[in-house]
Structures are given as C-alpha cells and as structure tokens.
C-alpha cells in the first residue's frame, strides 16, 4: 500500500540527511559562470561566493501527485531538476536550460555547524534567459566569471574548480 503521508516515524536516525543540490550556471555566449555572494547572516559559509541551489523539501514531494507509481512506492521524477530550476529563479532571477540536461560535477557530504549532516550533489546547466536579480536577504552580490577570475573571489572551497569543470564540460 502506498504511503498516505510523509513521515519520519520509521526512519533510522543515523541515516537522515538534508539533500542539497547546487548548479553552476554556464553562459555560452561568453563562457562564464554565475557566482553569488551569500549574505553574512547565513548559517553555512556566510559572506562567501557560492552558486545557486537548495534543499529538497517535503513540499517537493506532494503525496497526492507522484509522477509515477512504482509498485507501492511513490516516485517523483525530475525532482532535482525542478529544485534547481526553481532555486536558480528564486535566488538569481534567471532560468536554466534543462533541455540540455544537467551535467554532473561531483558530490560532497558534510556536517553543518549546527550538527545537521548534508549530502550535496553538484551539477552544471546552461543559462537560458533572464537578468540577475538577487534574492533579497540571501545574497548581496554576483559575478559572471571564467575559471581564472573565480579564483580571485572569496568562494566556498571547491567553487573555482567547479567553475573550471563546468566550462570544460560545455566546451567538449
């Protein structure tokens, strides 16, 4: 019988994580990628340059609207793609081109300063449209950078390498 509601009642506490996905947005016209400066009030990496992304939330899995029934399992196809499209629009005011698909960069697991374990999966996507308008209260600055320029910003560890990898992936 399929689940009737989302619940952690039967979850194993030592197997619970936030799932976060980030996207390096690549602009093909000038071979640059978007970085965003996180607000100083952020719990994780305040004031550092990052890329758009966010946590997968229970609201992203409406119990009455799975995209597919897989036996008794409710499937939500393209949940990460939809998360990244939404977060990029909310955080930067731009659209990514999902018709080309997401390109996998890497992943990292970490523990936040507040003790919450996180699994972060990072992707690259092509810029589609829009002008950058930063989400108020979350970001204070942005830049479109190439691989060398990214190194000059106070970025979260790994961001300059992910910018370089994204440019490489799209120029192949």
N, C-alpha and C positions, 0 to 999 in steps of 0.2 A: 504494500500500500504506500503510495507517495506521501511525502511529508505534508502536513497541514499547516505548519508554521516553522519559521526558522528558530532554532533553539540550541543552546549550548549544554542542555541538561545531560546529554550523554557523551559530551566531548571530553577528551582526556586533557587535563590542564597543561600537561607538559608538551602538548602538540598544537597549541594555539599560537598563531602569529597574525600580525597585520600583514596583508598582502598589498604591496605598493608597486605601481608601475610608473615609470618615467619615460619620457620621449625626448630625444634630441631632434629638433625640427631643422631640417635642411632646406635652404632656399637655393634651388638650382640656378637661378639667374646670376648669382654672384658667388656660389659655392661657400656660403656662410651658414652658420648655425646660431640659433637663438639661445641666449643665456639670460636668466632673470635673477636679480638680487633679492634674496629673501629678507623680509622685514626683521628688524632687530628683536621683535617680541616672539619670534618663532622658537619653539622648544628645541628643535633639531637644526643645527647649523645656522643660527641667526646671523644675518648680515653677509652671508656667503652667496656667491653666484651658483645657481643650480639650473635645472631645466624643468619644464612643466611635468606635472604628474600628480598622483594622489592615491589614496587608499580605496580599495574595493570595499564597498559598504553593503550592508544587508538590503538597503533600498535598491541596489543594482540587481537584486535577485527577487523580483516580485513573485511571490509564491503562487499567485493565480495566473502568471503569464510566462511560463517557461517557453523556450523556443522549441523544445523537443522533449518528449517523454522517452526515457531510456530504461525501459522496464519500470521499476519503482523509483527511479532516480529522475529528478527534475534537472534538465540541462539548460544552461544559459549560454548559447553560442555567442562568440564575439564580445564577451563581457569586458575583456581587457581593451579591445579596440574602441568600444564605446566609452569606456572610462577615460582613455587617453584623448579621444576627440572632445569629450565634454570638458575635461580638465584644461586642455590647451585653449579652448574657447573661453572658459571662465577665468583662467589665470593670465592669459596673454591676449585675448580678444581675436585670435586668429584660428583658421581652420587648417587641419592637416588633410593630406590626400590619402585616404585609405584605399583607393582603387589600386594603388601600387603595393598595398600590403605593408605591414610593419616588418622592419629588418631587426633581427635580434642582435643586441650588442653584448650583454653579459648579465650576470646577476650577482647579488651580494646579500648575505644575511647579516644583520647587526642587531645590537641591543641599544635602544634609545636611552638617553639619560634618565628617563622616568621608569626604566626597567622593562619596557614593553619590547618583546622580540619582533623583528620585522624581516620579511623576505621581500627584497626589492629586485624587480626584473626590469631591465632597461632595453629600450627599443629606439630605432631611428625611423622617422617618417618624413616624407616630403611636405613642404609648405604648399598650401593650396591657395589661400586668399586671406585678406583682411589686413588691417593695420594694427600694430601692437598697442593695446590698451591694457595696462596692468591692473590686476585685481586689487582694489583698494584695501589697505590693511594687511596685505600678504606680501607684496613686492614693492620695491622702491625704485628700481632702475632696470634697464635691459640693454643688451647689445647684440648685434649680429656680428659674429666673429669667425675668423678662419682658425686653423689649428694653432698657428703661432700666436695670434692675438689672444686666444683663450688662456694661454699660459701667463699672461700679464694681469689677469683678473684674480681676485681672491675667491677662488672657486672651492666648492666641496671637493675633496680628494677624488680623483678619477675623472672629473668633468672634462678637463682639457684632452685627456686621452680618448674619451668617448666622442668628443667633437671631431678629433682626428679620424677615429674609426668610422664615424658617420660619413664624413667627406669621402673617405676611401670606399665605403660601401656603395655610395651613389655614383662614384666615378668609374666603377668597374664596368 
